[in-house]
Amino acid sequence: MNSKNLLEHLTNEQLSSVEFVQDYLQLHFEDKTLTCYIWPYIRSNEQEYRNGDPEYKDQLCNLIANRVLHLAFIENVTLTITFSNTSEIVLSLDSSNTDIVGEIAILSDNENNWSIFE
């Protein structure tokens, strides 16, 4: 399944948990997981929160139980997930600004469908 098709199935899903791993982040939806090897930023109430900011983890966790309202995917540029409370998670898909080689993010579901963002 291509990235766009699998992403479209995120709409209306609820963010069920956020998992902070040593050097990456996992966002768990009802039956999908977005593993981010580049830390996304959060836009909420006209402010941006980035990894390392004192409120970053709280802002991510505040999105738990919110549903995905809209997705904006620009290949090799960004993935923006807008939630029912109007907050957004924005993931850069531009590997030229990072030392990451290979996957930036992986989206997988419970049926072994997956998409790799490089």
C-alpha positions in Angstrom: 0.0 0.0 0.0 1.5 3.4 -0.9 2.1 6.1 1.6 -0.8 8.3 0.6 -3.4 5.4 0.8 -2.2 4.3 4.2 -2.1 7.9 5.5 -5.7 8.5 4.3 -6.8 5.7 6.7 -5.6 7.8 9.7 -8.4 10.2 9.3 -10.9 9.9 12.1 -8.6 7.7 14.1 -7.9 8.6 17.7 -4.4 9.0 19.0 -4.3 6.3 21.7 -0.8 6.7 23.1 2.6 8.4 22.7 5.7 6.4 23.2 9.1 8.1 23.9 11.9 5.8 23.0 15.6 6.6 23.4 16.1 8.3 20.0 12.7 8.1 18.3 9.0 8.6 18.9 6.0 6.4 18.3 2.5 7.7 17.8 -0.1 5.0 18.3 -3.5 5.4 16.7 -6.3 2.9 16.9 -4.7 0.3 14.6 -1.7 2.2 13.2 1.7 3.3 14.5 3.7 6.2 13.1 7.4 5.7 14.1 9.3 9.0 13.8 13.1 9.0 13.6 13.0 12.8 13.3 11.2 14.5 16.1 8.1 16.3 14.9 7.0 19.7 16.3 3.6 20.5 17.7 1.5 23.6 16.8 -1.1 24.5 19.4 -2.8 27.7 20.3 -0.6 29.6 17.8 2.6 28.3 19.4 5.2 25.8 18.3 6.7 23.2 20.6 9.9 21.4 19.6 11.7 18.4 21.2 13.7 19.8 24.1 11.2 22.5 24.9 9.9 22.2 28.5 6.3 21.7 27.4 7.0 19.4 24.4 6.1 16.1 26.0 3.1 17.5 27.7 1.8 19.0 24.4 2.2 15.6 22.7 0.5 13.8 25.5 -2.4 16.3 25.5 -3.2 15.1 22.0 -4.1 11.6 23.3 -7.8 10.8 22.8 -8.1 13.4 20.0 -9.2 12.3 16.6 -7.3 13.0 13.4 -9.3 15.6 11.5 -7.1 16.2 8.5 -3.8 15.1 6.9 -1.6 17.2 4.7 1.1 15.2 3.0 3.7 16.8 0.7 6.1 14.1 -0.4 9.7 14.7 0.7 8.6 17.9 2.5 6.2 17.5 5.4 3.4 15.4 7.0 1.0 17.5 9.0 -1.6 15.8 11.2 -4.4 18.1 12.3 -6.4 16.9 15.3 -10.0 17.6 16.4 -8.8 20.2 19.0 -7.0 22.0 16.0 -3.5 21.2 17.3 -1.1 19.8 14.7 1.9 17.5 14.6 4.3 18.5 11.9 6.9 16.0 10.7 9.6 17.2 8.3 10.2 14.7 5.5 13.2 16.6 4.1 16.3 14.6 4.9 18.6 17.2 3.6 18.4 19.1 6.9 19.4 16.1 9.1 22.1 13.5 9.5 19.4 10.7 9.3 20.2 8.3 6.5 17.3 6.1 5.3 14.0 6.2 7.0 12.6 9.4 8.5 9.3 7.7 9.5 7.4 4.4 9.1 3.7 4.1 9.2 2.4 0.6 9.9 -1.0 -1.0 10.6 -2.2 -4.3 12.3 -2.5 -6.0 8.9 1.2 -5.7 8.1 0.7 -2.8 5.7 3.5 -0.2 6.0 4.9 2.9 4.4 8.4 4.2 4.6 9.1 7.9 4.4 12.7 8.6 3.4 
